[in-house]
Amino acid sequence: MWLDREGPSLSQVEKIKIFEKWGSVKKDQMQIIAMLGGTCLKEMQELAQKSVSNQLDAIAILPPYYFRPSNVEHLIDFCQEVTKYAPELPFYYYHIPSLTGVYLSMFDFLEKAAPKIPNLAGIKFSHSDIMDFHSCKMFEDGKYTMLWGMDEALLSGLVVGADGAVGSTYNYAAPLYLEILENFSLGNIAECEALQRLSVKMVQILVKYGGNRAGKGFMKLIGVDCGGYRLPLVSLTDKEIAALRKDLEAINFFDFCSVVSDDKKNFVES
């Protein structure tokens, strides 16, 4: 469980409440990674402490995305200033340069951060640079956990050795991706490719309706109303959701989407 989807739109008080709520959940079969990302170092340090006090399982850090680190050394310095407030928790760096604008080599990051950040555990890699990902995977004989963050190319991540995957579309299409994972483990690459094509079609529709602003529309269509977005994201209108349904029906989305139990269908995000 990766707590970050609308993190940039939340206040510090709201983030802390979420950490406290997840800290109270019985976690026998899940690990909770708390996203501390933001642009305020002091707030990230406070969230690191809250992750410890609420017994969350790990922390993740986005780089500052307004005043951005200009090189790997500056990025590592920033991460050190956060991770020292939660030294007992594994730390994952979240590499998503398309949103943060921080286009730095993750291999260089691992190589230089390894001796400086003792609790460095790995990277969530949401970028198309396969060579950089593969280089990270090979670093120190695969010591660091490499999590794949591009849902529409999960198969590519598996081929280059991804240890796991984190993605937003898994929320509403988990059965599709679980089937890719199962077929990959069995060596059924042709079947994996066919399933991945469904993922690509689904993500193309997601992009058609605005990308991030369409995610809750998908969730609503599977029976989980997560409420609206906060500005500057604008929620889909009823007309757009109706059109979205038609497009999803055309690719048989409702045959491979996540199944929601009846007691969850009336959930509304507070």
NUNU-514843 format. One record per residue (C-alpha): x, y, z; residue in one letter. Coordinates in steps of 0.25 Angstrom, whole numbers, plus 5000, padded with zeros to 4 digits. Example, Ala and Ser with C-alpha at 12.3 -4.5 7.8 and 13.67 -1.06 7.14 Angstrom:
<sites>
<site X="5049" Y="4982" Z="5031" resn="A"/>
<site X="5055" Y="4996" Z="5029" resn="S"/>
</sites>
This chain:
<sites>
<site X="5000" Y="5000" Z="5000" resn="M"/>
<site X="5006" Y="5013" Z="4995" resn="W"/>
<site X="5001" Y="5025" Z="5001" resn="L"/>
<site X="5003" Y="5037" Z="4991" resn="D"/>
<site X="4992" Y="5038" Z="4981" resn="R"/>
<site X="4987" Y="5052" Z="4984" resn="E"/>
<site X="4998" Y="5055" Z="4994" resn="G"/>
<site X="5002" Y="5068" Z="4988" resn="P"/>
<site X="4988" Y="5074" Z="4989" resn="S"/>
<site X="4987" Y="5070" Z="5004" resn="L"/>
<site X="4990" Y="5079" Z="5016" resn="S"/>
<site X="5000" Y="5075" Z="5026" resn="Q"/>
<site X="4989" Y="5072" Z="5036" resn="V"/>
<site X="4982" Y="5063" Z="5026" resn="E"/>
<site X="4994" Y="5055" Z="5023" resn="K"/>
<site X="4997" Y="5053" Z="5038" resn="I"/>
<site X="4982" Y="5048" Z="5040" resn="K"/>
<site X="4984" Y="5038" Z="5028" resn="I"/>
<site X="4997" Y="5033" Z="5035" resn="F"/>
<site X="4990" Y="5031" Z="5048" resn="E"/>
<site X="4978" Y="5024" Z="5042" resn="K"/>
<site X="4986" Y="5014" Z="5034" resn="W"/>
<site X="4995" Y="5012" Z="5046" resn="G"/>
<site X="4983" Y="5007" Z="5053" resn="S"/>
<site X="4980" Y="4997" Z="5042" resn="V"/>
<site X="4983" Y="4982" Z="5045" resn="K"/>
<site X="4994" Y="4980" Z="5034" resn="K"/>
<site X="4997" Y="4965" Z="5035" resn="D"/>
<site X="4996" Y="4964" Z="5020" resn="Q"/>
<site X="5001" Y="4977" Z="5015" resn="M"/>
<site X="5012" Y="4987" Z="5016" resn="Q"/>
<site X="5009" Y="5002" Z="5017" resn="I"/>
<site X="5019" Y="5011" Z="5010" resn="I"/>
<site X="5017" Y="5026" Z="5014" resn="A"/>
<site X="5020" Y="5036" Z="5004" resn="M"/>
<site X="5027" Y="5048" Z="5010" resn="L"/>
<site X="5028" Y="5056" Z="4997" resn="G"/>
<site X="5027" Y="5071" Z="4996" resn="G"/>
<site X="5035" Y="5084" Z="4995" resn="T"/>
<site X="5036" Y="5087" Z="5010" resn="C"/>
<site X="5048" Y="5080" Z="5017" resn="L"/>
<site X="5042" Y="5082" Z="5031" resn="K"/>
<site X="5029" Y="5076" Z="5028" resn="E"/>
<site X="5035" Y="5064" Z="5022" resn="M"/>
<site X="5044" Y="5062" Z="5034" resn="Q"/>
<site X="5031" Y="5063" Z="5043" resn="E"/>
<site X="5024" Y="5053" Z="5034" resn="L"/>
<site X="5036" Y="5043" Z="5035" resn="A"/>
<site X="5035" Y="5044" Z="5050" resn="Q"/>
<site X="5020" Y="5042" Z="5049" resn="K"/>
<site X="5023" Y="5029" Z="5040" resn="S"/>
<site X="5031" Y="5024" Z="5052" resn="V"/>
<site X="5021" Y="5027" Z="5063" resn="S"/>
<site X="5010" Y="5021" Z="5055" resn="N"/>
<site X="5018" Y="5008" Z="5052" resn="Q"/>
<site X="5017" Y="5009" Z="5037" resn="L"/>
<site X="5026" Y="5000" Z="5029" resn="D"/>
<site X="5034" Y="5009" Z="5021" resn="A"/>
<site X="5036" Y="5023" Z="5015" resn="I"/>
<site X="5037" Y="5029" Z="5001" resn="A"/>
<site X="5042" Y="5042" Z="4997" resn="I"/>
<site X="5039" Y="5051" Z="4984" resn="L"/>
<site X="5050" Y="5061" Z="4981" resn="P"/>
<site X="5046" Y="5076" Z="4983" resn="P"/>
<site X="5039" Y="5079" Z="4970" resn="Y"/>
<site X="5039" Y="5095" Z="4970" resn="Y"/>
<site X="5053" Y="5098" Z="4974" resn="F"/>
<site X="5059" Y="5085" Z="4969" resn="R"/>
<site X="5073" Y="5078" Z="4972" resn="P"/>
<site X="5082" Y="5081" Z="4961" resn="S"/>
<site X="5091" Y="5069" Z="4963" resn="N"/>
<site X="5091" Y="5055" Z="4969" resn="V"/>
<site X="5099" Y="5060" Z="4981" resn="E"/>
<site X="5089" Y="5071" Z="4985" resn="H"/>
<site X="5078" Y="5061" Z="4984" resn="L"/>
<site X="5085" Y="5051" Z="4993" resn="I"/>
<site X="5087" Y="5063" Z="5003" resn="D"/>
<site X="5072" Y="5066" Z="5003" resn="F"/>
<site X="5069" Y="5051" Z="5005" resn="C"/>
<site X="5079" Y="5050" Z="5016" resn="Q"/>
<site X="5072" Y="5062" Z="5024" resn="E"/>
<site X="5059" Y="5054" Z="5023" resn="V"/>
<site X="5063" Y="5040" Z="5026" resn="T"/>
<site X="5071" Y="5043" Z="5038" resn="K"/>
<site X="5057" Y="5045" Z="5045" resn="Y"/>
<site X="5053" Y="5031" Z="5042" resn="A"/>
<site X="5066" Y="5023" Z="5042" resn="P"/>
<site X="5059" Y="5010" Z="5046" resn="E"/>
<site X="5050" Y="5010" Z="5034" resn="L"/>
<site X="5053" Y="5006" Z="5020" resn="P"/>
<site X="5054" Y="5017" Z="5010" resn="F"/>
<site X="5050" Y="5017" Z="4995" resn="Y"/>
<site X="5053" Y="5028" Z="4986" resn="Y"/>
<site X="5041" Y="5032" Z="4976" resn="Y"/>
<site X="5047" Y="5034" Z="4962" resn="H"/>
<site X="5036" Y="5041" Z="4954" resn="I"/>
<site X="5043" Y="5052" Z="4946" resn="P"/>
<site X="5031" Y="5054" Z="4936" resn="S"/>
<site X="5024" Y="5061" Z="4948" resn="L"/>
<site X="5036" Y="5065" Z="4957" resn="T"/>
<site X="5045" Y="5070" Z="4946" resn="G"/>
<site X="5057" Y="5064" Z="4953" resn="V"/>
<site X="5063" Y="5056" Z="4942" resn="Y"/>
<site X="5075" Y="5050" Z="4949" resn="L"/>
<site X="5082" Y="5036" Z="4947" resn="S"/>
<site X="5077" Y="5027" Z="4957" resn="M"/>
<site X="5089" Y="5018" Z="4956" resn="F"/>
<site X="5098" Y="5030" Z="4960" resn="D"/>
<site X="5088" Y="5032" Z="4971" resn="F"/>
<site X="5089" Y="5018" Z="4976" resn="L"/>
<site X="5104" Y="5018" Z="4975" resn="E"/>
<site X="5106" Y="5031" Z="4983" resn="K"/>
<site X="5095" Y="5029" Z="4993" resn="A"/>
<site X="5098" Y="5015" Z="4997" resn="A"/>
<site X="5109" Y="5018" Z="5006" resn="P"/>
<site X="5102" Y="5031" Z="5012" resn="K"/>
<site X="5088" Y="5026" Z="5014" resn="I"/>
<site X="5088" Y="5013" Z="5022" resn="P"/>
<site X="5073" Y="5011" Z="5021" resn="N"/>
<site X="5072" Y="5012" Z="5006" resn="L"/>
<site X="5064" Y="5001" Z="5002" resn="A"/>
<site X="5061" Y="5003" Z="4987" resn="G"/>
<site X="5054" Y="5012" Z="4976" resn="I"/>
<site X="5040" Y="5013" Z="4971" resn="K"/>
<site X="5044" Y="5015" Z="4956" resn="F"/>
<site X="5033" Y="5022" Z="4948" resn="S"/>
<site X="5042" Y="5026" Z="4935" resn="H"/>
<site X="5044" Y="5020" Z="4922" resn="S"/>
<site X="5059" Y="5019" Z="4923" resn="D"/>
<site X="5061" Y="5004" Z="4923" resn="I"/>
<site X="5076" Y="5004" Z="4923" resn="M"/>
<site X="5076" Y="5012" Z="4936" resn="D"/>
<site X="5066" Y="5003" Z="4942" resn="F"/>
<site X="5074" Y="4991" Z="4938" resn="H"/>
<site X="5087" Y="4997" Z="4943" resn="S"/>
<site X="5080" Y="5000" Z="4957" resn="C"/>
<site X="5075" Y="4985" Z="4957" resn="K"/>
<site X="5090" Y="4980" Z="4955" resn="M"/>
<site X="5096" Y="4990" Z="4965" resn="F"/>
<site X="5103" Y="4982" Z="4976" resn="E"/>
<site X="5097" Y="4969" Z="4971" resn="D"/>
<site X="5082" Y="4973" Z="4972" resn="G"/>
<site X="5083" Y="4978" Z="4987" resn="K"/>
<site X="5073" Y="4989" Z="4985" resn="Y"/>
<site X="5058" Y="4987" Z="4982" resn="T"/>
<site X="5054" Y="4992" Z="4969" resn="M"/>
<site X="5039" Y="4995" Z="4968" resn="L"/>
<site X="5033" Y="4997" Z="4954" resn="W"/>
<site X="5024" Y="5009" Z="4953" resn="G"/>
<site X="5019" Y="5009" Z="4938" resn="M"/>
<site X="5006" Y="5001" Z="4938" resn="D"/>
<site X="5005" Y="5001" Z="4923" resn="E"/>
<site X="5019" Y="4995" Z="4922" resn="A"/>
<site X="5018" Y="4985" Z="4933" resn="L"/>
<site X="5023" Y="4974" Z="4924" resn="L"/>
<site X="5036" Y="4982" Z="4921" resn="S"/>
<site X="5038" Y="4984" Z="4935" resn="G"/>
<site X="5037" Y="4969" Z="4938" resn="L"/>
<site X="5047" Y="4965" Z="4927" resn="V"/>
<site X="5058" Y="4974" Z="4933" resn="V"/>
<site X="5056" Y="4969" Z="4947" resn="G"/>
<site X="5046" Y="4978" Z="4954" resn="A"/>
<site X="5044" Y="4973" Z="4969" resn="D"/>
<site X="5030" Y="4978" Z="4969" resn="G"/>
<site X="5021" Y="4989" Z="4964" resn="A"/>
<site X="5013" Y="5001" Z="4969" resn="V"/>
<site X="5003" Y="5008" Z="4960" resn="G"/>
<site X="4990" Y="5015" Z="4960" resn="S"/>
<site X="4982" Y="5007" Z="4950" resn="T"/>
<site X="4984" Y="4995" Z="4959" resn="Y"/>
<site X="4973" Y="5000" Z="4968" resn="N"/>
<site X="4963" Y="4998" Z="4957" resn="Y"/>
<site X="4969" Y="4987" Z="4948" resn="A"/>
<site X="4977" Y="4978" Z="4958" resn="A"/>
<site X="4972" Y="4965" Z="4952" resn="P"/>
<site X="4978" Y="4969" Z="4938" resn="L"/>
<site X="4991" Y="4971" Z="4944" resn="Y"/>
<site X="4991" Y="4959" Z="4953" resn="L"/>
<site X="4988" Y="4951" Z="4941" resn="E"/>
<site X="5001" Y="4957" Z="4934" resn="I"/>
<site X="5009" Y="4954" Z="4947" resn="L"/>
<site X="5004" Y="4939" Z="4947" resn="E"/>
<site X="5006" Y="4937" Z="4932" resn="N"/>
<site X="5020" Y="4943" Z="4933" resn="F"/>
<site X="5024" Y="4933" Z="4944" resn="S"/>
<site X="5019" Y="4922" Z="4935" resn="L"/>
<site X="5027" Y="4927" Z="4923" resn="G"/>
<site X="5015" Y="4930" Z="4915" resn="N"/>
<site X="5020" Y="4942" Z="4909" resn="I"/>
<site X="5010" Y="4943" Z="4897" resn="A"/>
<site X="4999" Y="4943" Z="4907" resn="E"/>
<site X="5006" Y="4954" Z="4915" resn="C"/>
<site X="5007" Y="4962" Z="4902" resn="E"/>
<site X="4992" Y="4961" Z="4899" resn="A"/>
<site X="4989" Y="4965" Z="4913" resn="L"/>
<site X="4998" Y="4977" Z="4913" resn="Q"/>
<site X="4991" Y="4982" Z="4900" resn="R"/>
<site X="4978" Y="4983" Z="4908" resn="L"/>
<site X="4986" Y="4991" Z="4919" resn="S"/>
<site X="4991" Y="5000" Z="4908" resn="V"/>
<site X="4977" Y="5002" Z="4902" resn="K"/>
<site X="4972" Y="5005" Z="4916" resn="M"/>
<site X="4983" Y="5015" Z="4919" resn="V"/>
<site X="4980" Y="5022" Z="4905" resn="Q"/>
<site X="4966" Y="5024" Z="4910" resn="I"/>
<site X="4971" Y="5029" Z="4923" resn="L"/>
<site X="4979" Y="5039" Z="4916" resn="V"/>
<site X="4968" Y="5043" Z="4907" resn="K"/>
<site X="4960" Y="5047" Z="4919" resn="Y"/>
<site X="4971" Y="5055" Z="4925" resn="G"/>
<site X="4980" Y="5045" Z="4932" resn="G"/>
<site X="4981" Y="5048" Z="4947" resn="N"/>
<site X="4967" Y="5055" Z="4947" resn="R"/>
<site X="4961" Y="5042" Z="4941" resn="A"/>
<site X="4965" Y="5032" Z="4951" resn="G"/>
<site X="4953" Y="5035" Z="4961" resn="K"/>
<site X="4944" Y="5033" Z="4949" resn="G"/>
<site X="4949" Y="5019" Z="4947" resn="F"/>
<site X="4948" Y="5016" Z="4962" resn="M"/>
<site X="4933" Y="5021" Z="4961" resn="K"/>
<site X="4930" Y="5012" Z="4950" resn="L"/>
<site X="4935" Y="5000" Z="4958" resn="I"/>
<site X="4926" Y="5004" Z="4969" resn="G"/>
<site X="4935" Y="5012" Z="4978" resn="V"/>
<site X="4932" Y="5027" Z="4979" resn="D"/>
<site X="4944" Y="5034" Z="4984" resn="C"/>
<site X="4938" Y="5048" Z="4983" resn="G"/>
<site X="4944" Y="5059" Z="4975" resn="G"/>
<site X="4958" Y="5065" Z="4972" resn="Y"/>
<site X="4963" Y="5078" Z="4977" resn="R"/>
<site X="4967" Y="5089" Z="4968" resn="L"/>
<site X="4975" Y="5090" Z="4959" resn="P"/>
<site X="4970" Y="5076" Z="4955" resn="L"/>
<site X="4955" Y="5076" Z="4951" resn="V"/>
<site X="4947" Y="5064" Z="4953" resn="S"/>
<site X="4940" Y="5057" Z="4941" resn="L"/>
<site X="4925" Y="5062" Z="4939" resn="T"/>
<site X="4914" Y="5052" Z="4938" resn="D"/>
<site X="4914" Y="5053" Z="4923" resn="K"/>
<site X="4929" Y="5050" Z="4922" resn="E"/>
<site X="4927" Y="5038" Z="4932" resn="I"/>
<site X="4916" Y="5033" Z="4923" resn="A"/>
<site X="4925" Y="5034" Z="4911" resn="A"/>
<site X="4937" Y="5028" Z="4918" resn="L"/>
<site X="4928" Y="5016" Z="4921" resn="R"/>
<site X="4925" Y="5014" Z="4906" resn="K"/>
<site X="4939" Y="5015" Z="4903" resn="D"/>
<site X="4943" Y="5005" Z="4914" resn="L"/>
<site X="4932" Y="4995" Z="4910" resn="E"/>
<site X="4938" Y="4995" Z="4896" resn="A"/>
<site X="4951" Y="4989" Z="4901" resn="I"/>
<site X="4943" Y="4979" Z="4911" resn="N"/>
<site X="4948" Y="4987" Z="4923" resn="F"/>
<site X="4937" Y="4981" Z="4932" resn="F"/>
<site X="4942" Y="4967" Z="4929" resn="D"/>
<site X="4956" Y="4970" Z="4935" resn="F"/>
<site X="4954" Y="4981" Z="4945" resn="C"/>
<site X="4955" Y="4980" Z="4960" resn="S"/>
<site X="4942" Y="4974" Z="4967" resn="V"/>
<site X="4937" Y="4982" Z="4978" resn="V"/>
<site X="4929" Y="4976" Z="4989" resn="S"/>
<site X="4915" Y="4982" Z="4992" resn="D"/>
<site X="4919" Y="4988" Z="5006" resn="D"/>
<site X="4930" Y="4996" Z="4999" resn="K"/>
<site X="4921" Y="5002" Z="4988" resn="K"/>
<site X="4916" Y="5014" Z="4996" resn="N"/>
<site X="4929" Y="5018" Z="5000" resn="F"/>
<site X="4932" Y="5033" Z="4999" resn="V"/>
<site X="4945" Y="5040" Z="5002" resn="E"/>
<site X="4944" Y="5050" Z="5013" resn="S"/>
</sites>
